[in-house]
Amino acid sequence: MRTPIIWGDLIRQLRTEHGLGLRTLAARSGLCRTTVRRAETGKDVTVRTLERLLDFYGYDLDAIKRKDSGDAL
């Protein structure tokens, strides 16, 4: 059985791996700091916000969802 993706944990992990603070990620991704924090805590995050944050790191939300569901890429 696959472990479901916890989007907030993934966003936080990517941010810390890249040595970025909330303000820096927010500024570079075009989002406000509060939006990034809410995405990391899983509170009221939109798909568009997830797409913008993942795109910043070079990831594609649809590809991640397909891989997580077991579909071939």
JOURNOR-V250096 format. One record per residue. RES is the residue in three letters. PSI is psi in degrees with one decimal (* if undefined). OMEGA is omega in radians with two decimals (NA if undefined). D_LAST is the distance of its C-alpha to the last C-alpha in Angstrom with 1 decimal. Layout:
res;psi;omega;d_last
RES;PSI;OMEGA;D_LAST
RES;PSI;OMEGA;D_LAST
This chain:
res;psi;omega;d_last
MET;133.3;-3.13;19.0
ARG;146.7;3.02;16.6
THR;129.5;-3.14;18.4
PRO;150.3;3.11;17.6
ILE;129.4;3.01;16.9
ILE;100.1;-2.99;20.2
TRP;-43.5;-3.13;19.6
GLY;-42.1;3.12;23.2
ASP;-39.7;3.12;23.0
LEU;-45.6;3.14;19.9
ILE;-45.1;3.13;21.6
ARG;-43.7;-3.14;24.8
GLN;-46.6;3.13;23.3
LEU;-43.1;-3.13;21.8
ARG;-46.9;-3.11;25.1
THR;-36.6;3.09;27.2
GLU;-31.2;3.13;25.2
HIS;3.9;3.07;25.8
GLY;32.6;-3.10;29.5
LEU;145.5;2.99;29.6
GLY;169.9;3.13;31.9
LEU;-45.6;-3.11;31.3
ARG;-40.7;-3.12;33.4
THR;-47.1;3.11;31.7
LEU;-43.5;3.14;28.2
ALA;-48.8;-3.11;29.6
ALA;-43.5;-3.09;31.4
ARG;-26.7;-3.12;28.5
SER;-4.6;3.12;26.0
GLY;20.1;3.13;28.7
LEU;162.9;3.07;29.0
CYS;156.8;-3.09;32.2
ARG;-40.4;3.14;32.6
THR;-38.8;3.13;33.1
THR;-42.4;3.11;29.8
VAL;-44.5;3.13;28.0
ARG;-43.0;3.13;30.2
ARG;-37.4;3.10;29.4
ALA;-41.4;-3.13;25.6
GLU;-27.3;3.14;26.1
THR;-0.8;3.08;28.4
GLY;22.7;-3.10;26.2
LYS;113.3;2.98;29.0
ASP;50.8;-3.12;28.5
VAL;138.5;3.12;25.4
THR;160.4;3.08;23.8
VAL;-39.7;-3.14;20.2
ARG;-39.2;3.10;21.4
THR;-45.8;3.09;22.9
LEU;-43.7;3.13;19.7
GLU;-44.0;-3.12;17.9
ARG;-43.3;-3.13;20.8
LEU;-44.9;3.13;21.0
LEU;-38.0;3.10;17.4
ASP;-37.3;3.10;17.5
PHE;-37.5;-3.13;20.7
TYR;2.3;3.09;18.9
GLY;18.4;3.12;16.1
TYR;153.0;3.11;13.4
ASP;120.6;-3.10;11.5
LEU;-45.0;-3.12;12.3
ASP;-39.4;3.13;9.8
ALA;-38.6;3.11;6.8
ILE;-43.7;3.14;9.2
LYS;-40.8;3.12;10.1
ARG;-44.6;-3.13;6.9
LYS;-41.7;-3.13;6.7
ASP;-33.2;-3.13;10.4
SER;-5.8;3.11;10.6
GLY;0.9;3.11;9.0
ASP;148.6;3.09;6.4
ALA;144.7;3.10;3.8
LEU;*;NA;0.0
